[in-house]
Amino acid sequence: MKNARFHGAVTSVAILFGLLLATSLCAAQNISGLDTLTHIQTRSFDIYYPAGLEEPALRLARFADPMLDELNSFFGIKLNPHSWGKDRIPVLLSDRSPYLNGYSIPYPSNRIVLYLAENNMTNELASMDDELYYTFLHELTHTVTLNMRSPLMALLARIFGDFISPAIWMMPDAVLEGTAVWVESNASTVTPGCIPENDDGNTGRLHDPSALEPVFSDLRGGMAGSIWSVSGLDDYPGAGSMAYHYGALFSQFLVERNGPETLARFWTLASDGNFSKGYDGTLVSKGIVEELTGTPEKALWKEFMAWLAEQTSAVCGRSDPEVEVAGRRVGAFAASGDSLFYVDLEQNAVFRLSIADATSENGCTEKSPSRLFAADNLIERLGASSDGRQLVVDWVRSGSHGEIIQAKYRFDFESGRLSLQKDREPNVEQWLPAMQEGAGFEGPAPTASGASAGSVWLYGLLRRGSQIVPARQDAAGNFELLRDAPAIVRSLSVQESSGHQEGDSTIRLALSTTQGDGLARLAIIQKCKAPDGKWQLFLQKDPPEGGIHEPVITTDNIVFYRAHLPGGERPLRWMRLDSQALARDFDCVDTDWVELSETDGAALKTGGAVSEANGAATQAGFRIASPALFPAMGSSSRYPYANGQSAGIQIEGSDLTERAAWIALAGWNYQISAPDLAFSLGFQIDRQYLNISLEDGPALDTQTQSAQRLSSLTIRDKLTWSLLPLWRRAWTEFQAGISGVQEDYNAGKFLAPDYAYANIGSRISIGYTTMRNSTFAPFDEKGLAVQAAVDYETIPGIASGWGASAGLELAIPAPALRFSVEGTCALGSGLSCQPAGRLLEGGGKSYVSSLPPAYPVYREYAALAAESPWYLFGEAEARLATFEAAPSLKQIRLPFLPALSFRRASLFGGFRASLLELDSQVEAPSSAFLRLSTDCTILAGMASMLHIEPSIELSLIFRPDLAKVSHMIDFGLGVSY
């Protein structure tokens, strides 16, 4: 997810696509280091891949073209890259992430990136039994639908670039993602000529009850008031996945209601990008959804919700008590001995609590949980070691190339030390071990009663196509499956208690399984004690509200589990699993383990070959082209820009690996009437970011109020280390630049530069930060940031000076306070500071600095001309109140324009002050401020995902004699994803 923010004076009206593009390119780096990429060309695709991914790349090359042909046929179009003005669609296969994922975007140009990894059996993508095929099908569906354009839009795209995608400002995210999930789940219908051999028609999230469970849980909480609420308007943790789940079901609803051709017709209607009707209409016009179905959007959504209610017959059972001290959002957890361990994602830490306190019947605990160490949501599993002296943690770390690596850590209870043990293989096994020593990392598995002497069983989950089933494996590697076991299982834990006699033990497996009625419930697989030794399967009759996720059973018959509630809440609950509860709340059947036959064993293999029934899939021609370092570097988007000083054209491009990105800007400064030019080239290589920028434009000399020309070259290199948790980052940065200054500048002197002097400067900085946003709205910042720097500047033969600076920022989310202090001082003569920036002093004259100030510009006192050798700036801010928008403000219809929607408004207040030397006296210019910030958006396609934050700030200035004004009103605009 890309995000960015900008603030400043707004003097022009921003149009919608300007808001969509206000977020700058942010490198994700899809390939490590400076590795070159092998290049395969097919008829319609440029496929790039690093060493090690040759096999999937060659396989993709065989079915990519036929898949595109069949998608075109399904959507009733005849599109190919040449019709878009392209030679081929670039596709990158990346080994950068241990998690399966992918994306397709038209900005800055069409591209598909696939992060190839084997599916994790515990997540929703486990419904894909062929990672390469179905992920590519999903992303290619986006590429096809987002490039459906009317003739006018196609012409505009030729001029301005691929970002001219009318569907982006027409289709809500639920329709965008829902269409792709529907196609992914109906490959045998959409792409019948090139489906994998093992496709049984049940693959994909639309056929996976566990993937759709969030919808049915959400419905019970009265959520999903409109398609916009699941398309980005809701902003609780996890809300981003709702577009996939609701969207897939909404697509299925439309297909059942109006036929499969409905989806193709839907996208055709969106291809003209008609603002005046939009997706759901305006105050005076019908939308495309009403044109398609003949039913107004609100009525259709109500009909859809009724259809959804018919898809589930689950009745929620009684609600189990919660571990209240664990908070409302719990991550990984484990129970061992007499202790419960859990990750509190609100307090960002791992805690330990006694099971006795956690299960106190009156809801109170005598002891508060003890904090073990700071953590984030990237902890996958917790578990105590067999000796009970350590906590074993499945976590991720940042590798030497800045990539995410799955790793194993141990936390020693006695020393309080967290240490890295080893890295784990990234999702290459189809077997998920049982929860033995430290959540299944290692250690002896329980010995099964009745097995031959010395035989041990490892209990876990086995993937069979798109199904995940409980299984066990012996020391020889043989598998056995549980007869009549649930087919959709997402977690398993093992508890064994031994008796006094040989073979006298009880083994219990706790499963989370989702049936067709929508909510995850508990299943218990239990082996009775000798001499009977039989196995029984207990399946919970009615799941509790929120379902049962990742259940863990203890030796004293307590099951801890996590409930998934609407609004992103993930509380930790518990239940007693005694014989009375089993008889009352569970259905029971006798079962046993059956040997996996050779025929069944073949079904375990994933990533099956494309069917050869249709020769087109395997006979597609391709060739190996020249290797590439920064593929598709020249592809770009072009669009107009306007800010408070200039207007013009901005061009942005990025290579396919996102290791390199560039921006070129050509505009006219209408305040000074002169050209404004800039070019920036950035390289994100592992932990290092190198940026080279050229700028040429006018500036106003604050002392003489005359126009000057600044021509500068700047080089910046930043090295960042991510520590555990990964929001902890240390960094060092080197910056150097040279600026030529042309005095008395006007447009006529553009081609005849006459620089009066050149300023050369450099700075070295170091810093450490833990800053991040809170989990829930209004997403207050929290954490600490510190930095320090030393710099040197010189104007050869005129002036030079050394300077030092430092800064500190502290943010507390409750009660939402933020403090910062930043300052700089000259190390000798030659450098001076003022609220608007820094200057170089020499020969009784001030010169423009080639380095930005190490402190923020104090806008209220920007007119204060000072020559202080030091400067200190501080700010204290508090969020005084937040007002959540009423339902009536969620959709404010306008004539012939998309609707406006408000989420909330926040009122901030604070105090700013500075210290500096002015006329040999210490002065303290200060001010107080109130700022009202509104979080709103436009209900137009993907814009509903934006947080558009217009703000107005009133400053009361305490030293108007220095500021030249008594108060100031400032307008700002923030845009973020």
Solvent accessible surface area in square Angstrom, and as a share of the most:
residue,aa,sasa,rsa
1,M,192,0.86
2,K,62,0.26
3,N,92,0.47
4,A,29,0.23
5,R,132,0.48
6,F,82,0.34
7,H,124,0.55
8,G,37,0.36
9,A,67,0.52
10,V,69,0.40
11,T,93,0.54
12,S,41,0.27
13,V,141,0.81
14,A,54,0.42
15,I,92,0.47
16,L,16,0.08
17,F,46,0.19
18,G,25,0.24
19,L,13,0.07
20,L,18,0.09
21,L,16,0.08
22,A,30,0.23
23,T,11,0.06
24,S,58,0.37
25,L,32,0.16
26,C,70,0.42
27,A,35,0.27
28,A,57,0.44
29,Q,4,0.02
30,N,0,0.00
31,I,1,0.01
32,S,23,0.15
33,G,9,0.08
34,L,108,0.54
35,D,72,0.38
36,T,83,0.49
37,L,1,0.01
38,T,47,0.27
39,H,17,0.07
40,I,0,0.00
41,Q,25,0.11
42,T,6,0.03
43,R,130,0.47
44,S,2,0.01
45,F,0,0.00
46,D,19,0.10
47,I,0,0.00
48,Y,18,0.07
49,Y,9,0.03
50,P,6,0.04
51,A,97,0.75
52,G,75,0.72
53,L,23,0.12
54,E,96,0.43
55,E,139,0.62
56,P,29,0.18
57,A,0,0.00
58,L,43,0.21
59,R,38,0.14
60,L,0,0.00
61,A,0,0.00
62,R,95,0.35
63,F,0,0.00
64,A,0,0.00
65,D,3,0.02
66,P,14,0.09
67,M,0,0.00
68,L,2,0.01
69,D,64,0.33
70,E,33,0.15
71,L,0,0.00
72,N,14,0.07
73,S,85,0.55
74,F,39,0.16
75,F,2,0.01
76,G,66,0.63
77,I,36,0.18
78,K,194,0.82
79,L,32,0.16
80,N,60,0.31
81,P,0,0.00
82,H,111,0.50
83,S,51,0.33
84,W,18,0.06
85,G,43,0.41
86,K,57,0.24
87,D,97,0.50
88,R,67,0.24
89,I,2,0.01
90,P,17,0.11
91,V,0,0.00
92,L,0,0.00
93,L,0,0.00
94,S,0,0.00
95,D,76,0.39
96,R,29,0.11
97,S,31,0.20
98,P,7,0.05
99,Y,63,0.24
100,L,15,0.07
101,N,86,0.44
102,G,14,0.14
103,Y,49,0.19
104,S,13,0.08
105,I,44,0.22
106,P,7,0.04
107,Y,36,0.14
108,P,3,0.02
109,S,3,0.02
110,N,7,0.04
111,R,1,0.01
112,I,0,0.00
113,V,0,0.00
114,L,0,0.00
115,Y,29,0.11
116,L,27,0.13
117,A,18,0.14
118,E,36,0.16
119,N,6,0.03
120,N,33,0.17
121,M,12,0.05
122,T,53,0.31
123,N,60,0.31
124,E,46,0.21
125,L,31,0.16
126,A,0,0.00
127,S,2,0.01
128,M,4,0.02
129,D,4,0.02
130,D,0,0.00
131,E,17,0.08
132,L,10,0.05
133,Y,0,0.00
134,Y,0,0.00
135,T,8,0.05
136,F,0,0.00
137,L,0,0.00
138,H,7,0.03
139,E,10,0.05
140,L,0,0.00
141,T,1,0.00
142,H,9,0.04
143,T,3,0.02
144,V,0,0.00
145,T,1,0.01
146,L,9,0.05
147,N,2,0.01
148,M,8,0.04
149,R,36,0.13
150,S,22,0.14
151,P,120,0.76
152,L,113,0.56
153,M,22,0.10
154,A,38,0.29
155,L,104,0.52
156,L,52,0.26
157,A,12,0.09
158,R,139,0.51
159,I,96,0.49
160,F,61,0.25
161,G,3,0.03
162,D,3,0.02
163,F,11,0.05
164,I,11,0.06
165,S,0,0.00
166,P,0,0.00
167,A,3,0.03
168,I,31,0.16
169,W,22,0.08
170,M,1,0.00
171,M,1,0.00
172,P,0,0.00
173,D,11,0.05
174,A,1,0.01
175,V,5,0.03
176,L,14,0.07
177,E,20,0.09
178,G,0,0.00
179,T,1,0.00
180,A,0,0.00
181,V,1,0.01
182,W,7,0.03
183,V,0,0.00
184,E,0,0.00
185,S,3,0.02
186,N,28,0.14
187,A,2,0.01
188,S,50,0.32
189,T,79,0.46
190,V,5,0.03
191,T,0,0.00
192,P,79,0.50
193,G,12,0.12
194,C,0,0.00
195,I,31,0.16
196,P,1,0.01
197,E,121,0.54
198,N,55,0.28
199,D,21,0.11
200,D,98,0.51
201,G,30,0.29
202,N,85,0.44
203,T,3,0.02
204,G,0,0.00
205,R,14,0.05
206,L,21,0.10
207,H,75,0.33
208,D,4,0.02
209,P,29,0.18
210,S,17,0.11
211,A,2,0.01
212,L,15,0.08
213,E,8,0.04
214,P,40,0.25
215,V,0,0.00
216,F,10,0.04
217,S,8,0.05
218,D,3,0.02
219,L,42,0.21
220,R,74,0.27
221,G,38,0.36
222,G,69,0.66
223,M,59,0.26
224,A,5,0.04
225,G,68,0.65
226,S,26,0.17
227,I,0,0.00
228,W,1,0.00
229,S,13,0.08
230,V,6,0.03
231,S,1,0.01
232,G,23,0.22
233,L,13,0.06
234,D,41,0.21
235,D,27,0.14
236,Y,34,0.13
237,P,18,0.11
238,G,45,0.43
239,A,11,0.09
240,G,57,0.55
241,S,39,0.25
242,M,15,0.07
243,A,2,0.02
244,Y,63,0.24
245,H,3,0.02
246,Y,0,0.00
247,G,0,0.00
248,A,0,0.00
249,L,10,0.05
250,F,5,0.02
251,S,3,0.02
252,Q,43,0.19
253,F,8,0.03
254,L,2,0.01
255,V,19,0.11
256,E,106,0.48
257,R,82,0.30
258,N,59,0.30
259,G,16,0.15
260,P,58,0.37
261,E,112,0.50
262,T,5,0.03
263,L,2,0.01
264,A,12,0.09
265,R,123,0.45
266,F,1,0.00
267,W,2,0.01
268,T,60,0.35
269,L,18,0.09
270,A,0,0.00
271,S,14,0.09
272,D,53,0.28
273,G,8,0.07
274,N,54,0.28
275,F,72,0.30
276,S,42,0.27
277,K,33,0.14
278,G,12,0.12
279,Y,6,0.02
280,D,17,0.09
281,G,5,0.05
282,T,11,0.07
283,L,108,0.53
284,V,84,0.48
285,S,35,0.22
286,K,131,0.55
287,G,1,0.01
288,I,0,0.00
289,V,1,0.00
290,E,36,0.16
291,E,83,0.37
292,L,30,0.15
293,T,18,0.10
294,G,62,0.60
295,T,23,0.13
296,P,69,0.44
297,E,11,0.05
298,K,135,0.57
299,A,49,0.38
300,L,2,0.01
301,W,14,0.05
302,K,157,0.67
303,E,69,0.31
304,F,0,0.00
305,M,42,0.19
306,A,57,0.44
307,W,33,0.12
308,L,0,0.00
309,A,61,0.47
310,E,136,0.61
311,Q,72,0.32
312,T,28,0.16
313,S,96,0.62
314,A,16,0.12
315,V,102,0.59
316,C,43,0.26
317,G,29,0.28
318,R,158,0.58
319,S,74,0.48
320,D,18,0.09
321,P,66,0.41
322,E,44,0.20
323,V,4,0.02
324,E,124,0.56
325,V,56,0.32
326,A,0,0.00
327,G,21,0.21
328,R,90,0.33
329,R,36,0.13
330,V,1,0.01
331,G,9,0.09
332,A,8,0.06
333,F,10,0.04
334,A,6,0.05
335,A,19,0.14
336,S,42,0.27
337,G,72,0.69
338,D,104,0.54
339,S,7,0.04
340,L,0,0.00
341,F,3,0.01
342,Y,1,0.00
343,V,1,0.00
344,D,2,0.01
345,L,18,0.09
346,E,64,0.29
347,Q,114,0.51
348,N,17,0.09
349,A,0,0.00
350,V,0,0.00
351,F,17,0.07
352,R,75,0.27
353,L,6,0.03
354,S,41,0.27
355,I,10,0.05
356,A,80,0.62
357,D,18,0.09
358,A,6,0.04
359,T,8,0.05
360,S,31,0.20
361,E,133,0.60
362,N,119,0.61
363,G,38,0.36
364,C,87,0.52
365,T,42,0.24
366,E,170,0.76
367,K,144,0.61
368,S,93,0.60
369,P,29,0.18
370,S,59,0.38
371,R,142,0.52
372,L,33,0.16
373,F,20,0.08
374,A,11,0.08
375,A,0,0.00
376,D,10,0.05
377,N,103,0.53
378,L,63,0.31
379,I,10,0.05
380,E,44,0.20
381,R,56,0.20
382,L,0,0.00
383,G,6,0.06
384,A,14,0.11
385,S,7,0.04
386,S,93,0.60
387,D,94,0.48
388,G,41,0.39
389,R,151,0.55
390,Q,49,0.22
391,L,0,0.00
392,V,1,0.00
393,V,0,0.00
394,D,0,0.00
395,W,1,0.00
396,V,0,0.00
397,R,56,0.21
398,S,16,0.10
399,G,0,0.00
400,S,86,0.55
401,H,76,0.34
402,G,28,0.27
403,E,32,0.14
404,I,55,0.28
405,I,38,0.19
406,Q,7,0.03
407,A,0,0.00
408,K,5,0.02
409,Y,14,0.05
410,R,27,0.10
411,F,8,0.03
412,D,35,0.18
413,F,44,0.19
414,E,154,0.69
415,S,79,0.51
416,G,45,0.44
417,R,162,0.59
418,L,53,0.26
419,S,27,0.17
420,L,85,0.42
421,Q,83,0.37
422,K,108,0.46
423,D,63,0.32
424,R,40,0.15
425,E,125,0.56
426,P,59,0.37
427,N,27,0.14
428,V,86,0.50
429,E,109,0.49
430,Q,60,0.27
431,W,25,0.09
432,L,39,0.19
433,P,43,0.27
434,A,0,0.00
435,M,52,0.23
436,Q,35,0.16
437,E,34,0.15
438,G,1,0.01
439,A,8,0.06
440,G,10,0.10
441,F,40,0.16
442,E,74,0.33
443,G,39,0.38
444,P,113,0.71
445,A,16,0.12
446,P,8,0.05
447,T,74,0.43
448,A,3,0.03
449,S,25,0.16
450,G,89,0.85
451,A,33,0.26
452,S,85,0.55
453,A,110,0.85
454,G,77,0.74
455,S,21,0.13
456,V,60,0.34
457,W,23,0.08
458,L,49,0.24
459,Y,0,0.00
460,G,1,0.01
461,L,1,0.00
462,L,2,0.01
463,R,1,0.00
464,R,57,0.21
465,G,15,0.14
466,S,16,0.11
467,Q,79,0.35
468,I,0,0.00
469,V,14,0.08
470,P,0,0.00
471,A,0,0.00
472,R,23,0.09
473,Q,42,0.19
474,D,29,0.15
475,A,85,0.66
476,A,84,0.65
477,G,33,0.32
478,N,81,0.41
479,F,42,0.17
480,E,33,0.15
481,L,18,0.09
482,L,9,0.05
483,R,102,0.37
484,D,105,0.55
485,A,25,0.19
486,P,15,0.10
487,A,37,0.29
488,I,28,0.14
489,V,0,0.00
490,R,28,0.10
491,S,14,0.09
492,L,14,0.07
493,S,4,0.03
494,V,18,0.11
495,Q,18,0.08
496,E,61,0.27
497,S,40,0.26
498,S,94,0.61
499,G,29,0.28
500,H,195,0.87
501,Q,139,0.62
502,E,181,0.81
503,G,35,0.34
504,D,34,0.18
505,S,10,0.06
506,T,21,0.12
507,I,0,0.00
508,R,24,0.09
509,L,0,0.00
510,A,0,0.00
511,L,0,0.00
512,S,4,0.02
513,T,1,0.00
514,T,6,0.04
515,Q,56,0.25
516,G,65,0.62
517,D,27,0.14
518,G,1,0.01
519,L,0,0.00
520,A,1,0.01
521,R,17,0.06
522,L,0,0.00
523,A,0,0.00
524,I,0,0.00
525,I,0,0.00
526,Q,24,0.11
527,K,4,0.02
528,C,31,0.19
529,K,109,0.46
530,A,48,0.37
531,P,141,0.88
532,D,91,0.47
533,G,24,0.23
534,K,84,0.35
535,W,11,0.04
536,Q,30,0.13
537,L,10,0.05
538,F,18,0.08
539,L,48,0.24
540,Q,11,0.05
541,K,86,0.36
542,D,64,0.33
543,P,1,0.00
544,P,2,0.01
545,E,69,0.31
546,G,0,0.00
547,G,0,0.00
548,I,0,0.00
549,H,23,0.10
550,E,69,0.31
551,P,1,0.01
552,V,17,0.09
553,I,9,0.04
554,T,10,0.06
555,T,99,0.58
556,D,80,0.42
557,N,59,0.30
558,I,4,0.02
559,V,0,0.00
560,F,0,0.00
561,Y,0,0.00
562,R,28,0.10
563,A,0,0.00
564,H,42,0.19
565,L,23,0.12
566,P,30,0.19
567,G,20,0.19
568,G,1,0.01
569,E,55,0.25
570,R,51,0.19
571,P,1,0.01
572,L,1,0.00
573,R,12,0.05
574,W,8,0.03
575,M,16,0.07
576,R,112,0.41
577,L,0,0.00
578,D,61,0.31
579,S,90,0.58
580,Q,125,0.56
581,A,4,0.03
582,L,12,0.06
583,A,82,0.64
584,R,99,0.36
585,D,34,0.18
586,F,8,0.03
587,D,80,0.42
588,C,59,0.35
589,V,77,0.44
590,D,82,0.43
591,T,7,0.04
592,D,65,0.34
593,W,17,0.06
594,V,67,0.39
595,E,138,0.62
596,L,24,0.12
597,S,54,0.35
598,E,166,0.74
599,T,113,0.66
600,D,54,0.28
601,G,24,0.23
602,A,77,0.60
603,A,52,0.40
604,L,22,0.11
605,K,145,0.61
606,T,19,0.11
607,G,30,0.28
608,G,14,0.14
609,A,58,0.45
610,V,10,0.06
611,S,21,0.14
612,E,123,0.55
613,A,102,0.79
614,N,62,0.32
615,G,29,0.28
616,A,56,0.43
617,A,0,0.00
618,T,48,0.28
619,Q,146,0.65
620,A,21,0.16
621,G,58,0.56
622,F,67,0.28
623,R,141,0.52
624,I,99,0.50
625,A,16,0.12
626,S,84,0.54
627,P,99,0.62
628,A,21,0.16
629,L,66,0.33
630,F,49,0.21
631,P,5,0.03
632,A,30,0.23
633,M,50,0.22
634,G,64,0.62
635,S,36,0.23
636,S,11,0.07
637,S,0,0.00
638,R,63,0.23
639,Y,12,0.05
640,P,60,0.38
641,Y,34,0.13
642,A,56,0.44
643,N,74,0.38
644,G,18,0.17
645,Q,103,0.46
646,S,2,0.01
647,A,40,0.31
648,G,20,0.19
649,I,72,0.36
650,Q,29,0.13
651,I,52,0.27
652,E,1,0.01
653,G,0,0.00
654,S,3,0.02
655,D,0,0.00
656,L,0,0.00
657,T,0,0.00
658,E,9,0.04
659,R,0,0.00
660,A,1,0.01
661,A,23,0.18
662,W,41,0.14
663,I,48,0.24
664,A,25,0.19
665,L,37,0.19
666,A,53,0.41
667,G,14,0.13
668,W,116,0.41
669,N,6,0.03
670,Y,106,0.40
671,Q,119,0.53
672,I,38,0.19
673,S,61,0.39
674,A,0,0.00
675,P,22,0.14
676,D,34,0.18
677,L,62,0.31
678,A,32,0.25
679,F,75,0.31
680,S,32,0.21
681,L,39,0.19
682,G,6,0.06
683,F,43,0.18
684,Q,41,0.18
685,I,37,0.19
686,D,26,0.13
687,R,66,0.24
688,Q,74,0.33
689,Y,58,0.22
690,L,60,0.30
691,N,20,0.10
692,I,58,0.30
693,S,19,0.12
694,L,90,0.45
695,E,98,0.44
696,D,22,0.11
697,G,10,0.10
698,P,16,0.10
699,A,31,0.24
700,L,94,0.47
701,D,27,0.14
702,T,73,0.43
703,Q,81,0.36
704,T,89,0.52
705,Q,117,0.52
706,S,46,0.30
707,A,21,0.16
708,Q,13,0.06
709,R,13,0.05
710,L,49,0.24
711,S,23,0.15
712,S,27,0.18
713,L,66,0.33
714,T,32,0.19
715,I,69,0.35
716,R,77,0.28
717,D,34,0.18
718,K,59,0.25
719,L,51,0.25
720,T,36,0.21
721,W,90,0.31
722,S,37,0.24
723,L,78,0.39
724,L,35,0.17
725,P,1,0.01
726,L,29,0.14
727,W,31,0.11
728,R,80,0.29
729,R,80,0.29
730,A,28,0.22
731,W,34,0.12
732,T,41,0.24
733,E,26,0.11
734,F,90,0.37
735,Q,25,0.11
736,A,27,0.21
737,G,10,0.09
738,I,73,0.37
739,S,10,0.06
740,G,13,0.12
741,V,0,0.00
742,Q,1,0.01
743,E,66,0.29
744,D,100,0.52
745,Y,8,0.03
746,N,71,0.37
747,A,36,0.28
748,G,71,0.68
749,K,69,0.29
750,F,56,0.23
751,L,161,0.80
752,A,67,0.52
753,P,70,0.44
754,D,110,0.57
755,Y,92,0.35
756,A,58,0.45
757,Y,21,0.08
758,A,40,0.31
759,N,0,0.00
760,I,74,0.37
761,G,3,0.03
762,S,35,0.23
763,R,20,0.07
764,I,94,0.48
765,S,14,0.09
766,I,105,0.53
767,G,11,0.11
768,Y,68,0.26
769,T,16,0.09
770,T,17,0.10
771,M,26,0.12
772,R,64,0.23
773,N,85,0.44
774,S,20,0.13
775,T,37,0.21
776,F,60,0.25
777,A,35,0.27
778,P,39,0.25
779,F,60,0.25
780,D,24,0.12
781,E,77,0.35
782,K,22,0.09
783,G,13,0.12
784,L,65,0.32
785,A,22,0.17
786,V,53,0.31
787,Q,77,0.34
788,A,42,0.33
789,A,18,0.14
790,V,61,0.35
791,D,3,0.01
792,Y,70,0.27
793,E,0,0.00
794,T,27,0.16
795,I,2,0.01
796,P,84,0.53
797,G,92,0.89
798,I,75,0.38
799,A,14,0.10
800,S,49,0.32
801,G,4,0.04
802,W,130,0.45
803,G,0,0.00
804,A,29,0.23
805,S,11,0.07
806,A,58,0.45
807,G,11,0.11
808,L,79,0.39
809,E,46,0.20
810,L,69,0.34
811,A,5,0.04
812,I,65,0.33
813,P,45,0.28
814,A,84,0.65
815,P,95,0.60
816,A,9,0.07
817,L,52,0.26
818,R,54,0.20
819,F,83,0.35
820,S,15,0.10
821,V,63,0.36
822,E,34,0.15
823,G,11,0.11
824,T,9,0.05
825,C,51,0.31
826,A,17,0.13
827,L,92,0.46
828,G,58,0.55
829,S,104,0.67
830,G,12,0.12
831,L,8,0.04
832,S,3,0.02
833,C,1,0.01
834,Q,8,0.03
835,P,0,0.00
836,A,30,0.23
837,G,8,0.08
838,R,12,0.04
839,L,22,0.11
840,L,0,0.00
841,E,38,0.17
842,G,13,0.12
843,G,87,0.84
844,G,88,0.85
845,K,99,0.42
846,S,19,0.12
847,Y,22,0.09
848,V,40,0.23
849,S,18,0.12
850,S,19,0.12
851,L,7,0.03
852,P,67,0.42
853,P,40,0.25
854,A,24,0.19
855,Y,8,0.03
856,P,58,0.37
857,V,69,0.40
858,Y,1,0.00
859,R,104,0.38
860,E,5,0.02
861,Y,0,0.00
862,A,37,0.29
863,A,65,0.51
864,L,13,0.06
865,A,59,0.46
866,A,3,0.02
867,E,107,0.48
868,S,0,0.00
869,P,54,0.34
870,W,74,0.26
871,Y,2,0.01
872,L,70,0.35
873,F,9,0.04
874,G,20,0.19
875,E,24,0.11
876,A,36,0.28
877,E,22,0.10
878,A,23,0.18
879,R,53,0.19
880,L,100,0.50
881,A,33,0.26
882,T,39,0.22
883,F,120,0.50
884,E,110,0.50
885,A,19,0.15
886,A,48,0.37
887,P,118,0.74
888,S,87,0.56
889,L,74,0.37
890,K,73,0.31
891,Q,40,0.18
892,I,54,0.27
893,R,66,0.24
894,L,51,0.25
895,P,68,0.43
896,F,121,0.50
897,L,97,0.48
898,P,20,0.13
899,A,5,0.04
900,L,62,0.31
901,S,0,0.00
902,F,60,0.25
903,R,3,0.01
904,R,20,0.07
905,A,24,0.19
906,S,9,0.06
907,L,53,0.26
908,F,35,0.14
909,G,9,0.08
910,G,22,0.21
911,F,93,0.39
912,R,18,0.06
913,A,31,0.24
914,S,2,0.01
915,L,67,0.33
916,L,0,0.00
917,E,60,0.27
918,L,25,0.13
919,D,130,0.67
920,S,102,0.66
921,Q,116,0.51
922,V,98,0.56
923,E,31,0.14
924,A,50,0.39
925,P,0,0.00
926,S,15,0.09
927,S,0,0.00
928,A,31,0.24
929,F,7,0.03
930,L,88,0.44
931,R,47,0.17
932,L,75,0.37
933,S,22,0.14
934,T,25,0.15
935,D,15,0.08
936,C,16,0.09
937,T,1,0.00
938,I,32,0.16
939,L,7,0.04
940,A,6,0.05
941,G,0,0.00
942,M,37,0.16
943,A,0,0.00
944,S,0,0.00
945,M,53,0.24
946,L,0,0.00
947,H,23,0.10
948,I,11,0.05
949,E,26,0.12
950,P,53,0.33
951,S,18,0.11
952,I,75,0.38
953,E,8,0.04
954,L,92,0.46
955,S,3,0.02
956,L,104,0.52
957,I,7,0.03
958,F,92,0.38
959,R,71,0.26
960,P,62,0.39
961,D,90,0.47
962,L,20,0.10
963,A,4,0.03
964,K,141,0.60
965,V,66,0.38
966,S,60,0.39
967,H,100,0.45
968,M,54,0.24
969,I,94,0.48
970,D,35,0.18
971,F,113,0.47
972,G,10,0.09
973,L,22,0.11
974,G,0,0.00
975,V,1,0.01
976,S,8,0.05
977,Y,74,0.28
